[in-house]
């Protein structure tokens, strides 16, 4: 049974949380001030801490600083009636997992608690086994740490991660829809990490860069001498992912011939390397993605509907950043922290004017665009905070 420590001076709320968490099969310990909280945390570490921002003998920020100094590595979820984004971001920088605003939404809180404890367990399991979390990751791009992201608080993001938790333990094929830059691969990696295949390889394939002539060899492998240039045997993406997960990004960009071959593989669960006469059985979970809008009632000459139906046993939609405008400041500060580290800067935040302009920007490139914009602003800024003058000209001019 997992243990949650509730640090809250409102005795009515503390009792309510204890009763609610107990019904959710958690063991609960509580404290009403920082002094008692330190004593409890020193005595026995819980699995998660619910921490009120305002306490009689100090604030939650001071307790986070104390915990960091004492190497108390735990997921902390902050509770505040003030919902100040600057305070929440400061807490996250000090190691807090997330924050919730009062009055509490119990469905939202339970999802955050569940995700935080799962990530904690995964972290310590990887430390215990001394396994590099990326050593099984084979990708045409850099392998990102699956734990290194923030879960947005808007309803669309909360529903998305609820569905991820539901589908991850199954063997269903998943189709992820969303605009370019929203983080579709990140969602695919999260599904893999939460599945029973997490010990297997995660193979990400950018289908848009595969040539028609070599796609079959890349996917299914080939045997030596099967064509000019085949000087050695090659496994291919599917055999490399055997026992794990293959992620097909922009799958609609594959040629019609390769789509037919891919459909056959998904139906028969067998591959045949180029030049071979033998089929090889495979055990691979397939996750696909596209930034195209798909209408099953309208013929699409570039993407076979029978392949789409085979891939889309469960469909997930990743919202665009502009659909979750309330989360924009949170992501801005997240990328600011990353940029500070990369460029050895110490910019503390954004001016109110800058936040207002950035929050109203359309972000057509979504998180990818935001990361690039924040990197630029941090690099050029000469102030202790990002101001309106540091913003790219196109963003300053686009205030519609």
N, C-alpha and C positions, 0 to 999 in steps of 0.2 A: 504494500500500500504506500502510495506517494504521500509525502508530508508537505503541507503548505503552512508557512508562518505568516500570520496576519498582524501587521503593525498598524494599529488604528486606535486613536484616542476616543472616538465616538463609540461608546459601549454598545449602543443599539445597533449600529452598523456592524460592529465587530461580531456581535452575537448572530446577526443575520447571516453574515458571511460564513461563520463557523457552521451554522445549521445547514446552509446551502451546500457548502463544500463537503460536509459529512455525508449528505445525501448523494453526492457525486463520487463517493467512495474515496475521499481523501482523509488523511489524518491531519488534524489542525491544531497548531499551537498559536498563541497570541501574545502580543505585548502592546502596552498603551503608550509607551514613550521610548526614546532612543536608548536611555540607560538600560531599561529592561530588555530591549531588543538586542543590544550588544551582548548581554549576559546569555540570552537564549541562543544566539548564533555561535557564541564561543563554546557553549555546552554541547550542542548537537546541530549539525547543518541540515536544514530541510532541503527539499527538492526545488522549492520555489518560494519567493518572498513577495507578498502583496504589501506595498509600502505607501502609507499616506504621505503626501507632500508636506503637510503642516502638522507638527507634533508639539506638545507642550514645552519640551526642552530643546527644541531645534527643528530642523527640517530634514526631509528625505535626502536632499543633496549631501548634507554633512554625513549622514549614515553611509551613503554610497562611497564617499571619499574614504571613510574609515574602513569599509569593507575592502576597497581596492588596495589600501595600504597594508591590510592584513591578509591579502590573497584569499579572500572568501569568494571564490568563483561560483556564483549562483545566478540564475535568472531572476531579476527583480522587475516587477511590474508596478509602476507608479500609479497612485490614485490621487487625483486632484480635482478640487471644485473650481479651479481657476482656468484650467485648460489653456495655459499660456504656452505657445509653441516654443518660445525661446527656453523656457524652463524645462519643457519635455526634452528638447534636443540636448540641453546641458546634461540632463539625467542619462540620456542614451550614450553620450560621449563618455560618461563615467562608468558605463557598464550596464545600465538598465536595459532590459530586453525590449520593453515597450511601455506604454502608458494608457490609462483609461480615464475618462472624465466622469465626475459625479453629476447627477445621479447615475449609478452604474447600470449598464445594459448587461444582464447576466449571460445572455447568449454570446455576446461579443467577448465578455471576460472569460468565459469557459473556453472559447476557441483559442484565445491568446495563452491561457494557462496550458492547455493541451499541447499547443505548438511549441511553447517555451520548454516544457519538460522533455518533449521528444527530442528537441535540438540539443538539450543538455545531455541526455542519455547517449545520443549519437556522438557528441563531442568526446565524452569520457571513454566511450567504447573504443573510439579510434586512438585515443591516447594510450589505453591499456594494451591494445594489440600492436601499438607502434606502427600502424599502417598509414602510409601516405594516402589521404583521401583522393588524390588525383592520379595515383599510379596506375589505376585501371581505366582511366579516362583517355579515350582515343578520339581525337577531334581534329578537324581541319583548322580550328581556331584554338586560342588559349583555353586551358581548362580552368574554370572559375570555381572557387570554393562555394559549395552549395549553401553553406550556412551564412554567407556574407551578403545578406540583403535584408531589407526592412519590409514587413508586411503592412500594406496600407490599411487605413481604418475605414475607408468608405465602403458602403454596402456591397458594391460590385466586387471589390477585392475580397471582402469577407466571404461572400458566396463562392468566389473562385477557389479560395483555399479550403473551404468546406467540401467542395466537390473533389479537390485534389486528395483530401484525406479519405474520401469515400472510394475513389476509383483506384488509388495507388496499390492496395493489397490484392486487387483482382488481376486477371490476365487479359482484361479487355484492351483492345487497341484504342488509342486515344488520338483524337484530331484536335489540334489547338489552333484556334482562329484569333487573329489580332493584327493590328497594323504593324508596320516595320518599326522596330525599336522598343516594343512594349515588354520584351523579356520572355518570349515564347520558349527559348531554349532553357532559361532558368526554371520555368515551370516543368519542362520535361525532365530536367535533372532532379527536381524535387520529387516528382512522381517516382523516378527510379530509386532515389534514396529512401523513400518511404515504403518501397515494395520489398517483397521477399527476395528480389533479385539484386539487392543493393551490393552484395559482395561480388557480383559479376561486373563485366565491363559496360560502360556507357559509351556508345559510339555515335557521335554526332556527324551528320553528313549534310553539307550544303549542296543540295541537288542542283542549284543554279549554276555551279561552276563545273559540273561534270559534262564532258563532251559526249555526243551521241555514240561515237565510235568506241570509246573506252568505258562507258558507263557499266556495261555488263561485266567487264573484267573487274572494275572497282567494287561492284556490289557482290559478285559471286565468285571472284577469283579466277585464276587460269592455271593451266599446266604448262610447264616449260616447252617451248617450241610451238605453241598453239597458234602463234601469229608473229609477224616480224616485230622484234623487240621484246618478246616474252623469253628472256634469257634465264628466268628462274620461275619456280612455282610461286603462286601468290594466293593467300587465303581469301582476301576480299572482306568487305565490311560485315557481311552477315555471319561468316564463320568467326570473325574476330569478336562479334557480339554474342556468340553462342552462350547461352546461360545468363545473358544480361539483357540489355535494352539497346535498340537502335533508334536514333532520332533522325527523321527525314525532314529536313527544313526546306521549305519551298518545293514540296514534292510535285506540285503542278508544273514545274519547269522541266520535268523529265520528258524525253521524247515519247511519242506514242508507242514505239516498239518496246522501249524499256518499261513503260507503264504496264504493258501486257505481260512482260516477263515478271515484273514485280507482283502483279496480281496472281500469277500462277504460283509463285513462291508462297504467298500468303495463304493461298487455298490448300496447297499440298504440304506446306512446311518442309519443303526439300529444296535444295539448290543443286545446280549442275555447273561446275566451273567451266569456263570457256576451254574447249578442246578436249574435255573429258566425256566419257560415255557413262559415267556412274553418277547417280544422284546421292547427295549427302543429306541426311536428316538434320534439321536445325531446331533449336529451342530458343526462340528470340521473341521478346515483346517489342512491338512496333508502336512508336509514337510519331505522328506526322504533324506538320504545321504549314500554314500558308498565310500570306497577308492579303490574299485575294478574297473578294466576296463571292461566296458560292451559293447559287440558287439551283436547287435540285430540279426545279421545274423549267429551267432554261438550259438548252444544250450548250455545252462548253467544248469547243473543238480542241482546246489544249489540255483538258483534264478529264479523263474518263470517269463517268459517274459510277461505274461498277467498282472502280478502284477506290473512289471516295467512300462508297458505302462499306467496302471491306475495311477501310482504315478507321471509319467513324463510328465504332461501336459506342463510344462515349465522346461527346464534343464539349470542349471547353472554350470559353471566350475570355480573352485577356483584355480588359478595358483600356482604352486610350487614356493618356495622362489627363487630358482636358475633361474627361468624363468624371474624374475624381479630383476636382480642383482643390478640395480641402486638404489633400495629401501633398500638394506641391511644395509647401514650405518644409515639410518633413524630409522629402527627397532632396531638396536643395541643400539642406544642412547635412544630410548624409554624404552627398557628393563633395560638399565643402570640406568635411573631415578627411575624406580620401585625398582630395587635392592638396590640402595642407601637408599631409604626410608625404605625398609624392614630390612636392616642390619645396619642402622644408620651410613652409610659411606658417604663420600663426594668426590667421584672420579669424576673428571671433564670431562673425555672423553677417547679416544683411541689414542694411538700413530699411526703415519702414517703406520708403519710396521704392527702393529696389524690389522688396518683397511684393509690393502691390503690382508693379509692372510685370515681374516674372510670373506671378500667380495668374495674371490675365493673358499671358502669352499663349498662343494656340498649341505649341509644342507638337508640331506635325511629325517630328522625328522621335517623339516620346522620350523615354529614359536615355536612349543613346544620344539624342540631341542635347538633353539636359547635362549629361556627363561632360560632353565636349564644351558646352557653354560655360559651365562652372570651372572647368580646367583653365579656359582662356581668361576668365575673370580673375581667378586667383593668381595666375601668372602675371597679369598686367597691373593688378591693384597695388597701390602704394600706401593704402590706408589700413587701419585696424579692422575695418569692416567693408563689405562690398557695398558701394554706393551706386546711385543712378549713372554716374559718369563712367563706371567700370563696365556697364552693360554693353554688349555688342550693338552697333548702330541700328541694325535691322530690328532688334527687339525694342530699343528705345522709340523707334518710329512707329512700330506696330502696336498701337494701344487700343485697337478697336475690339 
